[in-house]
Amino acid sequence: MDGGTTGIKTPEQARRYGGEAGQMYDSCYHQPCDDLGNIHQPEQRRNTRLLAWAIGRFAVTVDDVRTPR
């Protein structure tokens, strides 16, 4: 998803995430209603867990990072 700037929500996306098919992904994008009250909570939790894992992993080791030769 592109944050609502150019994409139009499909019927499948409307079923999965809510909102209306044929409308922008995020009708509040950069509008007064654009706040934490209208985020997709399950995705926010998923992204937070992924970020926490990455920070924790690299705090312990950088073995997963490829270095230029």
FIRO-337778 format. One record per atom (N, C-alpha, C): residue in one letter; x, y, z. Coordinates in pm, whole numbers, plus 32768, in hexadecimal, padded with zeros to 4 digits. Example, Ala and Ser with C-alpha at 12.3 -4.5 7.8 and 13.67 -1.06 7.14 Angstrom:
// residues 2
a85277DC7830C;a84CE7E3E830C;a85287EB6830C;s85057F1F82C4;s85577F9682CA;s850A80038313;
// end
This chain:
// residues 69
m80537F8A8000;m800080008000;m8058807C8000;d802480E57FC8;d8074815F7FBD;d804881CC801E;g7FFC81AC8082;g7FD5820F80E5;g7F5B826080C0;g7F1C82408050;g7EA38286802B;g7EB682F77FC9;t7F30830A7F98;t7F48837C7F42;t7F1983667EB3;t7F2682EE7E7E;t7EFF82D67DF2;t7EAB825A7DE0;g7EB081FC7E3C;g7E6C817C7E29;g7DD881827E46;i7D8F812B7E03;i7CFF811E7E16;i7CE480947E50;k7C95808E7EB9;k7C7980127F01;k7C227FB47EAD;t7C4D7F377EA5;t7C007ED07E5E;t7B957E977EBC;p7B327E4F7E86;p7ACF7E0F7EDD;p7B0E7DB17F44;e7B747D667F1C;e7BB97D0B7F79;e7BFB7D5A7FE9;q7C3D7DC77FC9;q7C7E7E198030;q7C167E58808D;a7BA57E808057;a7B3A7EB980AA;a7B067E51810D;r7AF97DD480E0;r7ACD7D69813B;r7B347D5081A8;r7BB27D508181;r7C1C7D2E81E0;r7C3B7D9F8243;y7C417E1B8211;y7C6D7E8B8265;y7BFE7EED8289;g7B897EDD824E;g7B1E7F3D8264;g7B237FAC81FE;g7AC78009820A;g7AC1807581A9;g7A6B804F8133;e7A76809D80C8;e7A2280878053;e7A75806B7FD8;a7A4C80057F8C;a7A8E7FE77F0D;a7A7A805E7EB0;g7ADE807A7E5E;g7AD680E77E00;g7B02816D7E39;q7B2281707EBA;q7B5181EA7EFC;q7BE781DF7F17;m7C25824F7F3C;m7CB3824C7F60;m7CC881EB7FD4;y7D4081B57FDE;y7D60815C804E;y7D43819F80D2;d7D6B821A80DF;d7D5B8263815D;d7D1E82EB813F;s7C9E82F88154;s7C5A83758135;s7C8483E78191;c7CC783C881FF;c7CF5842F825D;c7D8684588244;y7DC6842381DD;y7E54843C81C4;y7E6F84D381BE;h7EBE8503821E;h7EE58590822B;h7E6D85ED823A;q7E0485BB8277;q7D8D860A8293;q7D82861A832B;p7D2A8672835B;p7D1B868183ED;p7CF785FE8435;c7CB585A383F0;c7C8E85248430;c7D0084BD8431;d7D7584E183FD;d7DE8848583F6;d7E2B847F847E;d7E03841C84CF;d7E3A840C8555;d7E4183788578;l7E6F835885EF;l7E7F82CC8616;l7DFB82828627;g7D8C82CA862A;g7D0B828A8639;g7CDB824285BC;n7D1B825B854A;n7CEA821C84CF;n7D5181C0848E;i7DB2818F84DC;i7E13813184A5;i7DDB80A384AF;h7E11804A845F;h7DEA7FBD8462;h7E397F7B84D3;q7DFA7F688546;q7E3E7F3985BE;q7E8A7EB685AD;p7E517E4E856C;p7E9E7DD2855C;p7F217DE7850F;e7F1F7E3A84A7;e7F9A7E55845D;e7FFC7EA684B0;q7FCA7F0284FF;q80227F508556;q806A7EF485B9;r80207E9685F5;r805E7E388652;r80C67DE2860B;r80A37DB18594;r80FF7D5D8546;r817F7DAA8527;n81737E2584F6;n81E97E7484D5;n823C7E958550;t81FB7EAC85C1;t82447EC9863C;t82957E4F8668;r82587DD8865E;r82A27D5E8683;r83197D488626;l83067D6085A3;l83747D4E8544;l83E67DB08561;l83C47E2B857C;l84297E8F859B;l84737E6C861D;a84297E408682;a84677E1A8701;a84C67DA586ED;w849F7D44869A;w84F77CD2867F;w85787D01863C;a856C7D5785D8;a85E37D868590;a86417DD485EC;i860A7E2B863D;i865E7E78869A;i86A27E1A86FC;g86587DBA8733;g86937D5B8790;g86FE7D05874F;r86E47CDA86D6;r87457C85868E;r87C87CD08678;f87BF7D4C8646;f88397D968629;f887B7DCE86A6;a88347DD18715;a88737DF78794;a88D07D8987C5;v88B57D0D8799;v89037C9A87C6;v89707C758762;t89507C7C86E0;t89B17C53867A;t89957C9D85F8;v89FE7CAF85AA;v89EE7CE78524;v8A157C7E84BB;d8A177C0084E4;d8A3D7B958488;d89E27B8C840E;d89667BBC8419;d89087BB483A9;d891F7C228341;v89747C81835F;v898E7CEF8304;v8A027CCB82A8;r89EA7CDA8228;r8A557CC081C9;r8AAF7D3B81C1;t8B317D2281C2;t8B8E7D9181B5;t8BC87D928129;p8BE27E0780F2;p8C1F7E0D806B;p8CA97DCF806F;r8CCC7D918004;r8D507D4F7FFC;r8DB67DAC7FBE;
// end
